[in-house]
């Protein structure tokens, strides 16, 4: 099974509809709050890596399950942010493809030297 961006956004919208009486509205002014929740979930991912190590994530089922679950939480909050800023699946997909194409042509070593090592 594989999820698309549209499916993930639809699932978050469905979850929101179920809890809309107690959750903040799907409006831009609440988007920043969900960015913070997403960062909090990233902290949980980092805690797993810090406490269990990278090898455990790839070799220990329980640790991997916890890691993947927390990464799913990150994605859920990511989509909550997109929804609150009324970003469509098409918009984020187009931006992702554009950014990927740009990154494929970049010389990161040269850019970082120019950016951070002047002289």
Secondary structure, 3 states (H helix, E strand, C coil): CCCCHHHHHHHHHHHHHHHCCCCCCCCHHHHHHHHHHHHHHHHHHHHHHHHHCHHHHHHCHHHHHHHHHHHHHHHHHHHHHHHHCCCCHHHHHHHHHHHHHHHHCCCHHHHHHHHHCCC
